[in-house]
Amino acid sequence: MATYYNSKAIVLSALKYGDTNRIVRLYTDNFGLISVLVHSVSSKKSVVRSSMLLPLTLIDIVHTHKGQGKLDRVKEAKMDLTYTAIPYDPVRNALALFLAELFGKVLREEQSNVEKFDFIRTACLALDTIEELPPSFHLVIWAKLMLYLGFAPNIKEADPDTFFDLQDGQFLSHPSLLHPYLDQNTSAYLRSALQWDFESPLQIPKQGRKDLMEGLTRYMNIHLDGFGRFRSLEVLTELFA
């Protein structure tokens, strides 16, 4: 007889499998990354409704856990919290797509990490509830997420007028002679993103956002195999043009 577990989960992606089934990648509080097979999502009898499979949806599930990348089964599912802004705001919706893709690239471990889960869940709620989102919101979440990975930037050395070393993750008083680095302006934007408190104004100009995006992408590709680039970036770029 199968053993079932109760978990909070964040939807990262839903891949069509056959005509009516979906393979859904979830990040959970109890087991980290899991994949579940959902049958007949368009049927009224399906335990997981299609509305639950949108990127970054927060759900509570009762599920199996086989581990080792095997597909699990969901016995019960219900909404954890229902978003009030993301589904109806094209900017927030585009940011949700981008963040879901980002999380899907970096969340790879099949084990519990409650602090990381809580941060990501908080980021999802902030995306829905902050009244005036800064255009650099996605970059802030990206930068802060690195603090929960194994290659977090050393923000203790993040003084003004420093250069961020992309190889060592250090803020330096001078450009690195051996490693790729961010210039002073982009390093300052990274520092501001890492230190943002979700309430204070955050001003990063359009070119600064572009440079920081490129810098973060380079940093991730140095430290995380297979990170690549983003499919959802074009839509985001058009919205913030």
C-alpha positions, 0 to 999 in steps of 0.5 A: 500500500502506498504511503502518502505525505502532506506537503505545501508545493509551488508549481514550477511547470506543467508539461503536456503528457498525452492528450489530457495528462500533465507531468508537473514539477513542484517544489515542496517544503518536505521533499524539495523538487518532485515531479507528479503525474496528473491525469485528466486535468480537464475533467471535473473528477481530476484531483488537480484542476487546471487552474492549479497548474499555472506557474508559481501557484501555491497548493497543498497536496497529499502525495506519494514520494518515491524519490530518485526522480520517479513520478509521484501521484497526487491523491488530494490537492487544494489551493494554499492561497489564491493570488489576487493580482498575478492572474490579472496583471500582465506584468506580474504574470510575465514576472511569474513566468520568468521566476518559475523558469528561474526556479526550475533551473536552480531548484534541483535537490530532492530533499527538504530545505525549509529556509529556501522554500520559505524564501521562494514562497515569500517571493511569490506572495510579494509578487502578488501583494506589493502595490508598486513593483519595481521593474527590477523585482525579478532581479532582486529575487534572483540575487537574493535566491543565490544566498540560499544556493551553494555559491552565494555572493559575499555581501559582507565585503559589498562596499561602495565602489567595488567590483564583483568577481564572478568566479569567487563571488567576492566584492573587490576593491579593484578589478580581478586580473584573473577572473571575469567581473562586473563593473562598479555600476553593475556591482552596485546594482547587485549590492542594492538588489541583495540588500533590498528590504521589499519596502524601500524604493529601488531605482535601477535604470533600464541599462542597469537592469540589462547589465545586471541580468547579463551579469547574473546569467554569467555568474550562474553559468559559471557556478551551475552546470546547464543553467543556459539562458531564458525562454521567457526573457523576450516577453519580459524585455518588451514589457519593461522597454 
